[in-house]
Structures are given as structure tokens and as C-alpha cells.
């Protein structure tokens, strides 16, 4: 599957952005999806994940209460709605997909995803 993330940009602190990730192929609904980010000089980190059925979601502590992950299987798209953005949210955001249907979403996110998109830059100014 190929993933294309978009929606990044420059926003002031306190602002909002919605990232989108469109997947190619007909089996999107059977993939667990995740959003990750990597800031300059830092390791890539998990932001949020959603199970293939959409019934299970995970948020990193940094995302809880501010970010919402959702998916639209009819559009082969996963979203990350981000509110109350902070300068420390500045990073390249990547979407990823995984076919593991047997593990919980956190284990899937931690275990290495099967497919990755190229990322979209989010810059939050103070």
C-alpha cells in the first residue's frame, strides 16, 4: 500500500491543523493506522493510532486531549485533527499502516509498521 500524507503547514501556537493520509489499494479497511512524528535531532515517536475497525484508539500523552485520530474507510483516509498546537509539536508527521489484526493497537504501533508515507511538515510558531 502507498500512503500520502498532507495537511501540514505553519501555524501559530494555539492553532489547529488537520492532517490527512490517503492510502492506495482496496484493502485499507484491514489496516491498522498510525501517526508518528519526528522533530529535528529527535527520535521518531508515536502520536496516535487507530485499529483497522476503528474501535480502538491510542494517543501518546502529548496528544491526549488535543489530537483526534479518525478514519474514513470509504475514502481510504486516516485523519489527525490537532488543536491547541504548541511549538513542541513541530515535527515531520508520518502516517503508517500495518496488517497485524491480532495485536492491540499500542503493540502494533510499537512493533514496527509495515508501510510508511513520506511525511508532512508541521511547524508551530510561538
C-alpha positions as CSV (number, residue, x, y, z in Angstrom):
1,X,0.0,0.0,0.0
2,X,1.2,3.5,-0.7
3,X,0.5,6.3,1.8
4,X,0.4,10.1,1.1
5,X,0.2,12.5,4.0
6,X,-0.9,16.1,3.6
7,X,-2.2,19.0,5.6
8,X,0.9,20.2,7.3
9,X,1.9,23.8,7.4
10,X,2.9,26.7,9.5
11,X,0.5,27.7,12.3
12,X,0.7,29.8,15.4
13,X,0.7,28.3,18.9
14,X,-2.9,27.6,19.9
15,X,-4.0,27.0,16.3
16,X,-5.3,23.9,14.6
17,X,-4.4,21.7,11.7
18,X,-5.9,18.6,10.2
19,X,-3.6,16.1,8.7
20,X,-4.8,13.6,6.1
21,X,-3.3,10.4,4.9
22,X,-4.7,8.7,1.8
23,X,-3.9,5.1,1.1
24,X,-3.8,3.4,-2.2
25,X,-5.3,-0.1,-2.7
26,X,-8.6,-1.8,-1.9
27,X,-7.8,-3.2,1.5
28,X,-7.4,0.0,3.5
29,X,-10.1,-1.1,5.9
30,X,-8.0,-4.1,7.0
31,X,-5.0,-1.9,8.1
32,X,-4.3,-0.5,11.5
33,X,-3.2,3.1,11.0
34,X,-0.8,5.3,13.0
35,X,0.6,8.8,13.1
36,X,4.1,9.3,14.1
37,X,6.3,12.4,14.2
38,X,10.0,13.2,14.2
39,X,11.4,16.5,15.4
40,X,14.9,17.7,14.3
41,X,17.5,15.8,16.3
42,X,15.0,13.6,18.0
43,X,13.8,10.1,17.5
44,X,10.6,9.3,15.8
45,X,7.7,8.9,18.3
46,X,4.2,7.6,18.3
47,X,1.5,10.2,18.2
48,X,-1.7,8.2,17.8
49,X,-3.1,5.0,16.3
50,X,-6.4,3.6,15.3
51,X,-7.3,-0.1,14.8
52,X,-8.5,-1.4,11.5
53,X,-12.1,-1.4,12.6
54,X,-11.8,2.0,14.2
55,X,-12.9,0.7,17.6
56,X,-9.6,1.1,19.3
57,X,-7.5,4.2,19.5
58,X,-4.3,5.1,21.2
59,X,-2.8,8.5,22.0
60,X,0.6,9.5,23.3
61,X,0.4,11.5,26.4
62,X,1.5,14.6,24.5
63,X,-1.5,14.2,22.2
64,X,-4.2,13.3,24.7
65,X,-7.0,15.9,24.9
66,X,-5.6,17.9,21.9
67,X,-5.4,15.4,19.0
68,X,-8.0,13.1,17.5
69,X,-7.4,10.3,15.1
70,X,-10.1,9.1,12.9
71,X,-10.5,7.1,9.7
72,X,-12.9,7.0,6.7
73,X,-12.6,3.6,5.1
74,X,-14.8,4.7,2.2
75,X,-12.2,7.3,1.3
76,X,-9.1,5.3,2.3
77,X,-8.1,8.1,4.5
78,X,-7.0,8.5,8.1
79,X,-7.0,11.9,9.8
80,X,-5.2,13.5,12.6
81,X,-7.1,16.6,13.9
82,X,-4.8,18.7,16.0
83,X,-5.9,21.5,18.3
84,X,-4.1,23.8,20.8
85,X,-0.9,23.3,18.9
86,X,2.4,24.0,20.8
87,X,5.8,24.8,19.5
88,X,7.0,21.4,20.7
89,X,4.5,19.8,18.2
90,X,6.8,21.0,15.5
91,X,7.9,17.9,13.5
92,X,7.6,16.0,10.4
93,X,4.4,13.9,10.7
94,X,4.2,10.4,9.1
95,X,1.3,8.1,8.7
96,X,1.9,4.4,8.7
97,X,-0.1,1.2,8.1
98,X,0.1,-2.3,9.5
99,X,-1.7,-5.6,8.6
100,X,-1.5,-7.2,12.1
101,X,-5.0,-8.0,13.0
102,X,-4.3,-9.9,16.2
103,X,-2.5,-7.4,18.5
104,X,-3.7,-4.4,20.3
105,X,-3.1,-1.1,18.7
106,X,-0.3,0.0,21.1
107,X,1.7,-3.1,20.5
108,X,1.2,-2.7,16.7
109,X,2.5,0.9,16.9
110,X,5.5,-0.1,19.0
111,X,6.3,-3.2,16.9
112,X,7.1,-1.5,13.6
113,X,4.7,-0.6,10.9
114,X,4.6,-2.3,7.5
115,X,4.2,0.8,5.3
116,X,5.1,4.4,5.7
117,X,4.2,7.6,4.0
118,X,6.7,10.4,3.2
119,X,5.6,12.8,5.9
120,X,4.2,16.3,6.1
121,X,5.9,19.2,8.0
122,X,4.1,20.8,10.8
123,X,5.6,24.0,12.2
124,X,4.1,25.7,15.2
125,X,5.4,29.2,15.9
126,X,5.4,30.8,19.4
